Amino acid sequence: MNRYLKETIELSLPDLLRYYLKHLISIVVAGILCAVLVSGFFVVRNRKVNVTEPDLIETEVSAEAGILYDLSEQGQQKRNIENYLMEKTALQNAVNSFQEQIRKQDAYLKNSVLMNMDPYHVVTSRADIRVWVLEETSIQQLNTLLLYYRQALNNGEYLSDLAKDLGMDQAYLKELISITSANQDYLDDLLQGGLSAIDKNLLLAHLEQGSYGYLYITVKGLDAEWTEKVLEYILSYLYSLENEKPLRVNQKLEEIDRFTVTGPDLDVRTSQTNSNLYNVTLYNQLTTIINTINNLKKPADVSSESPVTIGKKTLLKYMIFGGAVGVFLMLLLYGLKYLFDDSVSSYARISKNFNVNHLGSFKALDNTHRLAENTTLEMICANVRIYSDEKDRILLAGCANEALLNGIGKILSEHFPNQDIIVGGNIANNPEAREKLSECDAIVLLEERKLSKHSIIQNELEILEPLEVKLLGVIVA
């Protein structure tokens, strides 16, 4: 039995209540909408039938007037039947439309590479290209050139040839490729900021060569060989565009970086979740329309209908019932989302799942120098000192982003000058971080809200269980 894992997972009712309060507006709005819809449905269903014929003259009580009245009643019944048939036809057309959408969505979920990836093991190949304009030009012209390259790579005919070569649908290939760019707007901020004289001279020397921007080409896939092949194909097409001198601008493309990494990808998981939710929505809408058709009744004879009215108390009852149903459904929806959401939202959720020390929680800021001013961080350092020995070599690891890890590592190094503070990454997926475990006596996990996952934390604790490395505790940012 892993000493860090609890036998049973506990539900934090205060944390769940805070989660409901966070979405209180959505719950109230849903209750109001359902109250209006349910009461409106019963009003329409039980509306008073009032058939009149304005063309009739009360003084005409002859047989001829009786014939006119009969014809008017039949005409009203005919119009009711026509409306019924029109509504039924419209609903049937909607059924056919939703069935076609579901067929296409099911095929997409089955055949798309993106939809069938493991979001925790995505291979990403990326190339960073610097686009030089070797003449005096404006930022607008540079942006136009970057836009040209971006559109050419996103929509070029080469995608069709590449898809055929890879044996896959062009649409499925295109969603694995991302082309973004950045211009030179930020350079003025750098020159006016805290750069040293040497850095400023180097930056000015670059600017004398011309204006430049950046193209970032990213390819995601299942294995490195495939992503690197696709990336190389895209770069070959890009360099062929360069030889054509687009926009008649003296330019040069310079590859400044190229790398391939494997790890979790939040964007892939989000795309998969949204696509599956959309599919569920289509099925629910189709079911609703089919039920509406089944409950659709052919109009009865107008002469047999009797007027019905709804009292205020009955209407209020329907509104309360509808509101209660709406609130209940939203509570159920958010409750299920809270239970099955794998993202870290607070230490309370972690403490319910794992037997680990809480070293502290703080709100992460972009500027790590501002982190040192946070009194909470002083308390975190004090807790680390309590659980660690003076001779311990401490590894700071976890699922937090690299900048946050480095910032907290710097603060710990300042508070523990006689101890080695080693900054690693996610020991569950990062080989370099896992190798550093052998060099350390203790470890501190730094987990970031919304970015870290409970499942990955469990993997980290399972890795630590057989080792002699001491887990000091968890910090939540």
N, C-alpha and C positions, 0 to 999 in steps of 0.2 A: 504493500500500500504506500503510495507516495505521501510523504509527510506534509507536503505543501498543498495537497488537494483535499477538499472536504468530501465526506462520504455522501452527503446530501446537499443539494443547492438550496439555499434559503432565499426567500423573497423579501426584499426590503419594502415594507408598506409605506414608510415615510418617503422613500425615494420614488416609489410608484405614484404617491399622492403629488409630489412635486412635479413629476412628469405630466400628470393630468392637469395640474394648475397651469403649466407652461402652455398647454393647448386648450385652455378654457374657452377662448373666443371661438375656436373652431367647433367645439362641442356645443356651445350655446347656439351658434348660427345653424348648425345641423338640426338641433331641436326645433328652432323656429321654422325652418324650411319644411321639415316633416309635418309640423303642426298645420301649416298653411296648406300643404299638398293633401294631407289626409282629409282635413275638413272640406277643402274645395272639391275633392273627389266625391264625397258623400253628398255635397250640395248639388253637384251636377247630376249625380246618379238619381237623386230623389227630387229633382227640380219639378216645380209645378207645371203640369201640362195645361196649356191654355190655347186652345185652337179657336181662332176667330176668322171671320170672313168679312172684311170691311166693306166689300162691295154689295153685301146684302142689304135690302131695305126692309125694315121691320113691318111695314104696312102690307108687303107682298106676302100674303098668307095663302096664296092659291097653290094649286098643284105644281104650277110652273116654278114658283119660288122654292118648293120642296125639292124639285129636281136640281135646281141650282145649288142648293145646300149640300145635297148628296155628292154632286160632282166636286165641290170644293173640298169635302172631306176626303174623297178618294185622291184628289190631287195632293193633299197634305201627306197622305199615306204613301203615295208614290214618291214624293220628294224625300220622305224619311228612308225609304228603301234604297233610293239612289245614293243618298249620303252614306248609308250603311255599306253598300257595295264599293263606293269610292274609298272609304276608310279601310275596308278589308283589303282592297287591291294595293293601297299605299303601304299597309303593314306587310303584305306578302312581298312587295318589292324591297322593303327594308330588310326582311329576312334573307332574301336572295343576296342582297348587298353585303350583309354581315357574314353570311356563309362564305362568300368569296374572299372577304378580308381575312377571315379566320384561316381559310385554306392557305393563303399566301403567308400569313404570319406563322403558321405551323411549319411550312416549308422553310421559312427563314430561320426559325429556331433550330430546326433539324440540320440544315446544311451550312449555316454561317459558321466560319472558323471562329469569329469573335464570340459568338454565343456559346461555343463548346469549349472555350479555354478554361483552364483552372486559374481563377483570378489571383491565386496566391503563388502561381509559378508561371509568370508571363516573361517570355524572352523579348527584350527590346533592343534593337540596333538603332543607333542615331549618328548622324553626321552633322557637324556645324560648319557652315560655309560662310566665309566673309566675302561680301560683294563690294568690290572697289569701283568707284567712279573716278577715273584718272583725269579729271578736268574740273574746272570750276562749275558748280551746279548748285541748285537749291535742294533743300530737304524734300520739297514736294516732288522734284524730279527723281530723287533717289527712291522715295516711296513708290512712285509710279513704276520704276524698274523692279523693285522688290515685288510689287503686286503682279507685274507681268510674269515673273518667274513662278510666283506662287500659283497663279491661275493655270499656267502652262503645265506645272507638275501635278496639279489637282485634277485637271480635265484634259490632259494631252492624249493624243491618239495612241501613244506608246502604252497606255494602260491596257488597251484591248489586246495588243500583241503580247504584253507581259502576262495577262490573264490566260491567254491561249497556251503560252509556253508553260505556265504553271498548272494548267488543267483545272482552272477554277472560274467561277463566275466573276465578272468584272466588278459588280457591286460589292461582293464579299471581299474582294481584294482591296477595293478603295477604302473601306472602313477600317482597314488595318494600317493605312498610311496617313500620316499627319504632316502637313507642311505649314510651318509658321515662320514669322519674320520679325525682326526688330530693327529700328532705324537708329540714327546717331543723335537723337534728341537729348539723350541723357548726358552727353559729353560736357555741355555747358555747366551742368550741375556739378560734375566732377572737378572742373577747373576752378569753380568758385568754392568748392568744399575744402576738406582738410587734407588735400594731397601734399606730399613733400615737394620741394623744389625739383628734385631729380625725377619724380613721377610726372610732374607737370611738363618738364622738358621732353620726356619720352612721349607723352600724349600729344604735345604740340608737334613733335617730329612726325608722328603718324598722320596728323591732320594735314601737314604740308604735302603728303603724298596724294591726297584726295579725300573725298567723302566715302564713307562705307556704311553698310548695314549688314545684317546677318540673316541667313536662311537656316532653319532648323528642320531637318528631315528625320522623321521617326517612323520605324517599321516595327510592328508587333507581330509575334507569331508563336509557334509551338516549339521551334528549335532554332539554334543560333545559325546553322548552315543556311536554312531557308531565309531568315530575316536578312542575313548579310548578302545573300544572292540578290534579293529584291532591292536592297539599299544600293548595291553596286550598279544594278540596272538603271535605277533612278538617277544616280550620279552621272552615268554615261550619257543619259538623255539630257541632263542639265548642261554638261560641258558641250554637247552638240548645239544647244541653244546659244551658248556663249559665243561660239564661232560665227553665228549668224549676226552678231552685233545688234541685238534688238534695240529699238528706239534710237538707233544711230548714236549711241553713247559709247565713248571710249571707256571700256570696263575690263575688269579682271576678276575671276573667281578664285578664291584661295581656301582650301580645306584646312581648317585649324584644329579639328578634333573629330575622332571617330571611335566609338566604343560600343560594346554589347554587354548588357546586364540581364540578370534573371532574378525575379522577385515578385512580390505582390503588387498589384496594380488596381488602385481604387476606381479609376475610370472604367476599366473593364468590368468590374463587379457592378458598378452603377448602371452601365449599359445593359448588362444581363438582367438586372433586377427590373429596370424600367420596361424592357421588352416583355418579360414574363408578366408583369403587372398589366401591361397593355393587352396581352393575350387574354388574361383573366377578365378584364373589363369587356372585351368583345364578346366572350362567352356569356357573361352576365347580362349584357344588353340584348343579346340574341334570345336568351331565356325569357327575359322580360317581355319582349315583343311577341314571342310564341304564346306566352300565357295571356297576353292581351287579346290575341286572335281567338284563343280558346274560350275566353270569357265574353267575347263579342256576341251580342244577341241580336237577332233579326227583329226589327221594329214590329210591335204588335199593331193590331187594328186600332186606329186613332179613336174610334167610337168607344172602345173598351177601356181606354186609359182613364184613370181617375186622378184628379189633382191631389198632390201630396206636398205638404209643407214641413219644414224643419224648425223646431223651436230653438230658442236661444240656449236653453240648458243642454239640449242634445248636441247642438253645434259646439258648445264649450267642452262637452265630453269628448267629441271627436278631436278637438284641438289638443286637449290634455293627453289623449291617447297617442296622437301623432307625435307630439313633443317628446313624450316618454320613450317612444320607439326610436326616435332620432338620437336622443341622448344615449340610450342604451347601446345602439349600434356603434356610435362613435367611441364610447367607453370600451366596448369590446374590441374595436379596431385598434385603438391606441394601446390597450392592454396586451393584445397579441404582438403588436410591434415592439413594445417594451420587453416582452419576454423573449422574443426571438431575435432581437437586434444584438449583433455580436460586438458592436462598437463599445469602447470604454466611455462611459459618461461621468463616472465619479468613482471615488475610492470605495464608497458604500457597496457598489456592485462587485468590486474586486474582493472585498472582505467577505462577502456572502459565498464566494466560490472557492477562495484559496486561503490557506493559513500562512499569511505573510505579515510582516511588520509594516505599519504605516509610518513612513519617515516624514510625510508631509505632502500637502497639495498647494499649488499656486497657479495663478493665471499667467500663461506664457505670453511674453511680449516679444516683438521682433528684435528690439534692441537689447542685446545681452548685458550691456553696461547698466541698463535700468533694472535688470534682474537683481544686481548686487545691492540695490537700495531697498529691496523688498524684505521686510522684517521676517516674513515667512521663511525665506531662504536661510536666515540665521538659525531659525528653529530646526530646519532640515539638517543643517550642518551639526547642530548640537545632538540630534538624534543619531546621526551617523557616528559621531564620536562615542556615544553611549554603547552602541552595538559592536563597534570595531575595536581591534587591538592596535596599539601604536605601531607595531611592526607589519601590519597587514598591507599587502598591495591590493588596492581596490580597483575593480573593473566597473566602469559605468556603462551599462548597456541597456537595450530596450528597443521599443518600436517608435520612439520619438524621432522627429526629423534631425538630420545631422547638425544643423545650426544650433538647435536647442541642446543636443547632447554636448557639443563643444562648449557652449556657454555655461552650462551647469558644471561641466568638467573643470573649466577654468576657475569657477568659484570654489569648488571643492579643493582644488590645488592650492588656492590662496589660504584656505582655512586649515589645510593639513600639509604644511610645508615639509614635514619630516616623513611623509608617506607618499608612495607612488600612486598617482591617480591615472589610470589608463582608460581612455575613451574608446569604446567599441560601438557596435551597431546591434542589430537584431541577431542574437545568437541562434535563433531557430532557423534563419534563412541565410545569414551572412557567414561564409566560411572563415573570413578573416577575424570576425568577432569571436567565433567559437574557438579559434586557435589561441586567442589571448586568454582563454579561461585557464589554460595550463600554466600561465605566468602569474596568476593572481591567487591570493588567499581568500578574498571576499568579493562579493558582487552586489551592486545596487542597480535595481531595474528602474528606468525612467520611462514611463508610459504617458502618451499624449491623448487627451480626449478626442474622440471622433476618428483619430488616425489609428490608434492601437486597437487590437481585437482580443477578446477574451480567449478565443481559441489559440491565438499565437502565444499569449501569456502562458496558457496551459502547456504548450509545446516547450516553452523556455523552462518552466518548472520541472517538466519531465526530463529534460536534459540535465538539469542541476541535481536531480534526486540521487543518482549513483556517484556523483563527484564529491570530493572533499572540500569543494569551494563553499564557503559560508555565505548564505543569502542574508544580507543585512536588512533588506526591506524594499519597499516600492515607493517611488515618488510619482505623483500624478500631476501632470501639467495641463 
